[in-house]
Structures are given as C-alpha cells and as structure tokens.
Amino acid sequence: MPSIMPSRRSLLAGAAGITGAALLSGCSDGGPPGAEPEIPLERRMRETAVRDSARLLERYDATSAAHPALAERLAPLRASVAAHAAALGPDPAVSPSPSRSRSSSPSPSASAAVSAPVSPAPGAEPVPAKPAEALTELADAERSLAEARTISLTGAPGELARMLASVAACGRVHAYLLTSTPPGAAS
C-alpha cells in the first residue's frame, strides 16, 4: 500500500503560503498601530458637498455685493443653497470618529455661519460688470456643481445619494431661474 505522506517540499511550500497570507492580512488592517483610521466615504463626500456649497454661497455674495439691484432676486436662491449646505453637513446619526479632535468636527455655529452672508474670499473670481453676465456666470456655477453632484451619485451611499440628487436638481432649477427673465421685468 502506497504511503500518503506529503513530501517535504510540499510542506515547505504550504508553510510559506500560510506565512505569506498571514503577513498580507496583517498589512491590510489600515496601517501601523496608532495611525489615524481612514475617514468614511460618506463623511468625506458630505464635507466636499458642504465646501462646494460654501464656495457657491461666496459667489452669490460677491454677485450681490457687485450688483445690489440683484440682491433681492438672488436672496431666495442663496437661502436655498445655504439650506443645502446645512442639510449636507455631517450626518447627526453618525458619531465623529474618536481619533478626531473636537476642534476638527463642525460646530453648531458652522452651519449657522453658512446661512449668514459672507464677504467674498480674497482671490475669488471677479464678478462681471454687467448684471446679465454676472447672472450667467452664477448660473454656470450652479450647473457645474449640479453636474459634479450628479456624477458623484454613483459612489454615494443610499440616503446621501438621494440628497445629492435632490440638491443637484435644485441647482439646475436655480440655473434656469438665474437666466430666465423674472416675472414683471421688461423684455
């Protein structure tokens, strides 16, 4: 009867395979001990969305400052963008990661600051001198952001994807309203 004992070569190959697998699995835990864990995808996406909305708010503020006659027309659209930023902020159901410091997590006043008018950032794009061109540029910014948010839907988790889709659709409506003749205006 033949012996069914494994050869020394197959035992060494198996041991090398197991050792390699153990080493590889040990490296996949996120890095060296004490390293900060990766920020979850949803949180990163929300932070990006809030930053994008804040930049759009700066454009609204700069346009209103450059063309005070447009301020009343822009106010409801700006308020909507501020509401989007607040809604897209960190999900209250998700607690901040324990390794993050308190100062790096948004404070309650951060969402309030988004809703208050802000002065245009230094180095921001200049507002065109003609009101119609300023509205067109603002509409282009709304369209670009809506397109970016639509593209990001594919990687977004469920609830955030629905919110981004809604905010992107609203941005498209804002672009339309910015470039259409307001009711009661002379053509």
C-alpha positions as CSV (number, residue, x, y, z in Angstrom):
1,M,0.0,0.0,0.0
2,P,1.5,3.4,-1.0
3,S,2.3,5.9,1.6
4,I,0.1,9.1,1.6
5,M,2.6,11.2,3.4
6,P,3.2,14.7,1.9
7,S,6.7,15.4,0.7
8,R,9.0,17.8,2.5
9,R,8.8,20.1,-0.5
10,S,5.0,20.4,-0.4
11,L,5.1,21.0,3.4
12,L,7.6,23.8,3.0
13,A,5.6,25.4,0.1
14,G,2.4,25.2,2.2
15,A,4.1,26.8,5.2
16,A,5.5,29.6,3.0
17,G,2.0,30.2,1.6
18,I,0.4,30.3,5.0
19,T,3.1,32.7,6.3
20,G,2.7,35.0,3.3
21,A,-1.1,35.0,3.7
22,A,-0.7,35.9,7.4
23,L,1.7,38.7,6.6
24,L,-0.5,40.1,3.9
25,S,-3.6,40.0,6.1
26,G,-1.7,41.8,8.8
27,C,-0.9,44.6,6.5
28,S,-4.5,45.2,5.5
29,D,-5.7,46.5,8.9
30,G,-5.2,50.1,7.9
31,G,-1.6,50.8,8.7
32,P,0.7,50.9,11.7
33,P,-0.6,50.9,15.2
34,G,-1.6,54.4,16.4
35,A,-2.3,55.7,12.9
36,E,-5.5,57.6,12.3
37,P,-8.2,55.5,10.8
38,E,-9.4,56.4,7.3
39,I,-12.3,58.9,7.2
40,P,-15.5,57.1,6.0
41,L,-16.6,57.7,2.4
42,E,-19.9,59.3,3.3
43,R,-18.3,61.8,5.6
44,R,-15.7,62.8,3.0
45,M,-18.5,63.2,0.4
46,R,-20.6,65.3,2.8
47,E,-17.6,67.5,3.7
48,T,-16.9,68.1,0.0
49,A,-20.5,68.9,-0.7
50,V,-20.6,71.4,2.1
51,R,-17.3,73.0,0.8
52,D,-18.8,73.2,-2.7
53,S,-21.9,74.9,-1.4
54,A,-19.9,77.3,0.7
55,R,-18.0,78.4,-2.5
56,L,-21.3,78.8,-4.3
57,L,-22.5,81.0,-1.4
58,E,-19.4,83.1,-1.8
59,R,-20.3,83.6,-5.5
60,Y,-23.8,84.6,-4.6
61,D,-22.5,87.1,-2.0
62,A,-19.9,88.5,-4.4
63,T,-22.6,88.9,-7.1
64,S,-25.0,90.6,-4.7
65,A,-22.2,92.9,-3.5
66,A,-21.2,93.9,-7.0
67,H,-24.8,94.3,-8.2
68,P,-27.0,95.4,-5.3
69,A,-30.0,95.6,-7.6
70,L,-29.8,91.8,-8.0
71,A,-29.7,91.1,-4.2
72,E,-33.4,90.7,-3.8
73,R,-33.6,88.3,-6.8
74,L,-30.7,86.3,-5.5
75,A,-31.7,86.1,-1.8
76,P,-34.1,83.1,-2.1
77,L,-31.7,81.2,-4.2
78,R,-28.9,81.9,-1.8
79,A,-31.0,80.8,1.1
80,S,-31.7,77.6,-0.7
81,V,-28.0,76.9,-1.2
82,A,-27.4,77.7,2.5
83,A,-30.1,75.2,3.4
84,H,-28.5,72.6,1.1
85,A,-25.1,73.1,2.8
86,A,-26.7,72.7,6.3
87,A,-28.6,69.5,5.1
88,L,-25.5,68.0,3.6
89,G,-23.4,68.7,6.7
90,P,-22.2,65.7,8.8
91,D,-24.9,63.2,9.4
92,P,-26.1,63.6,13.0
93,A,-26.8,59.9,13.2
94,V,-23.1,59.2,12.6
95,S,-20.8,60.0,15.5
96,P,-17.5,61.6,14.7
97,S,-14.5,59.2,14.8
98,P,-13.0,59.0,18.2
99,S,-9.5,59.8,17.0
100,R,-10.6,63.2,15.6
101,S,-10.2,66.2,17.9
102,R,-13.2,68.2,18.9
103,S,-11.9,71.2,17.0
104,S,-11.9,69.4,13.7
105,S,-15.6,68.4,13.8
106,P,-18.1,71.0,12.7
107,S,-19.6,73.1,15.5
108,P,-23.3,74.1,15.6
109,S,-22.2,77.6,14.7
110,A,-20.6,76.3,11.5
111,S,-24.0,75.6,9.8
112,A,-25.2,79.0,11.1
113,A,-22.2,80.7,9.5
114,V,-23.1,79.1,6.2
115,S,-26.5,80.7,6.2
116,A,-25.2,84.2,7.0
117,P,-23.8,86.3,4.1
118,V,-20.1,86.0,3.9
119,S,-17.7,88.5,2.4
120,P,-16.2,87.4,-0.9
121,A,-12.9,85.4,-0.4
122,P,-9.8,87.1,-1.5
123,G,-8.7,85.7,-4.8
124,A,-12.2,84.7,-5.7
125,E,-13.2,85.1,-9.4
126,P,-14.2,88.7,-10.2
127,V,-17.9,89.3,-10.8
128,P,-18.6,90.6,-14.4
129,A,-19.5,94.3,-14.6
130,K,-22.8,93.6,-16.4
131,P,-25.6,92.2,-14.3
132,A,-26.8,89.8,-17.1
133,E,-23.3,88.4,-17.4
134,A,-23.0,88.1,-13.6
135,L,-26.2,86.1,-13.6
136,T,-25.0,83.9,-16.4
137,E,-21.7,83.1,-14.5
138,L,-23.7,82.3,-11.4
139,A,-26.0,80.0,-13.5
140,D,-22.9,78.3,-14.9
141,A,-21.6,77.8,-11.4
142,E,-24.9,76.2,-10.4
143,R,-24.9,74.0,-13.5
144,S,-21.3,72.9,-12.9
145,L,-21.9,72.0,-9.3
146,A,-25.2,70.2,-10.2
147,E,-23.3,68.1,-12.8
148,A,-20.5,67.3,-10.3
149,R,-23.1,66.2,-7.8
150,T,-24.9,64.1,-10.4
151,I,-21.6,62.3,-11.3
152,S,-20.8,61.7,-7.6
153,L,-24.1,59.8,-7.1
154,T,-22.6,56.6,-8.3
155,G,-20.3,56.3,-5.3
156,A,-22.6,57.8,-2.7
157,P,-24.3,55.7,-0.1
158,G,-28.1,55.4,-0.4
159,E,-29.5,58.4,1.7
160,L,-26.7,60.7,0.7
161,A,-27.2,59.8,-3.0
162,R,-30.9,60.7,-2.7
163,M,-29.9,64.0,-1.1
164,L,-27.3,64.8,-3.7
165,A,-29.7,64.0,-6.5
166,S,-32.3,66.4,-5.0
167,V,-29.7,69.2,-4.4
168,A,-28.4,68.7,-8.0
169,A,-31.9,69.0,-9.4
170,C,-32.4,72.1,-7.4
171,G,-29.2,73.6,-8.7
172,R,-30.4,73.0,-12.3
173,V,-33.6,74.9,-11.4
174,H,-31.5,77.7,-9.9
175,A,-29.5,77.9,-13.2
176,Y,-32.8,78.2,-15.1
177,L,-34.2,80.9,-12.8
178,L,-30.9,82.9,-13.0
179,T,-31.0,83.0,-16.8
180,S,-34.7,83.5,-17.3
181,T,-36.5,86.8,-17.3
182,P,-38.1,87.4,-14.0
183,P,-41.9,88.0,-14.0
184,G,-42.8,91.6,-14.4
185,A,-39.4,92.5,-16.0
186,A,-39.4,94.3,-19.3
187,S,-38.1,92.2,-22.2
